[in-house]
Amino acid sequence: MKHVFFILLLFKLTLAMSITAEAQPDESSIPDGTGPFQSVEERRLMESLRAPDSGSLAQKRAELENRKMELKVLEEEVDKRIGQLNQLRQQIEALLAEKEAEELNRIEELARMYERMNAEKAAQVMASIDEQLAVAILGAMRTKAAAGVLNNMEREKAASLTRAFSTLDNR
């Protein structure tokens, strides 16, 4: 009977040990960075947490500040170039206005010359020049002189110049 009692006691002790072992988690199932993991994501997360501080918050802040400084320098450079381009645009606009004024002065001089010419000769010369220039000259001439020139031109050329003169684009 002692054997039966001893076997029962041994059975009870084994049962108690297995119950306490199940109640406590196995160390191999706890993710400590060396044991088995439930998923690849869990392993990566643990590795990133245990990795050396290569991507520390302070370092990332320093990188961000450096980038901000670089952007500020680039922004200042862009602003400077925009200012230079605006100055060039203003210079070009001024030169174009000066050129247009000079062209207008020359057209007025040509108109005075054509007014002094014989109407027949002025009509012959005007028939052979560019239509836009002829219209500009006719527009700058006095009405009586322009009528005399048109009167001495071929009918088709006079009609063409009259149509061109009547549009606002050529003025």
C-alpha positions, 0 to 999 in steps of 0.5 A, spaced: 500 500 500 505 504 501 507 503 493 500 505 491 500 511 496 507 513 493 505 513 486 499 517 487 503 522 491 508 522 485 502 523 480 499 529 484 506 532 484 507 531 476 500 534 475 501 540 480 507 542 476 504 541 469 499 546 471 503 551 474 508 550 468 502 552 464 500 558 468 507 561 467 508 563 460 514 560 456 520 564 456 521 562 449 514 565 447 516 572 449 519 576 444 525 578 447 529 579 440 532 572 440 526 567 441 521 565 436 516 571 434 508 570 432 509 574 425 515 577 421 512 584 423 513 582 430 520 580 429 522 587 425 518 591 430 523 588 436 529 589 431 528 596 430 527 597 437 533 594 439 537 597 433 542 602 435 540 609 435 542 610 428 535 614 427 534 617 434 529 623 434 535 628 436 539 626 429 532 626 425 531 633 428 538 635 426 537 633 419 530 636 419 533 643 421 539 642 416 534 641 410 530 647 413 536 651 412 538 649 405 531 650 403 531 657 406 538 658 402 534 656 396 528 660 397 533 666 398 536 664 391 530 664 387 527 670 390 534 674 388 533 671 381 526 673 380 528 680 382 533 680 377 528 677 372 523 682 374 529 688 373 530 685 366 523 685 364 522 692 366 528 694 362 526 690 356 519 693 356 522 700 357 527 698 350 520 696 347 517 703 348 523 707 346 523 703 340 515 704 338 516 711 340 522 712 335 518 708 330 512 712 330 517 718 330 520 715 323 513 714 320 511 721 322 517 724 318 515 719 312 508 722 312 511 729 312 516 727 306 510 723 302 505 729 303 511 734 300 512 729 294 507 729 288 501 725 289 503 721 283 510 719 285 508 718 292 502 713 290 507 709 285 512 709 291 507 707 296 504 701 292 511 698 292 512 698 300 509 694 305 502 694 306 502 695 314 508 701 313 503 704 307 497 704 312 501 707 318 504 713 313 497 714 310 494 714 317 500 720 319 498 724 313 493 729 313 487 727 310 487 731 303 494 729 302 492 722 303 486 722 299 491 725 293 495 719 294 490 714 294 487 717 288 493 716 284 494 709 286 491 703 282 484 701 284 485 694 287 491 697 291 487 703 294 482 698 296 487 694 299 490 700 303 483 702 305 481 696 308 487 695 312 487 702 314 479 701 316 481 696 321 484 698 328 489 693 329 494 696 324 493 703 327 
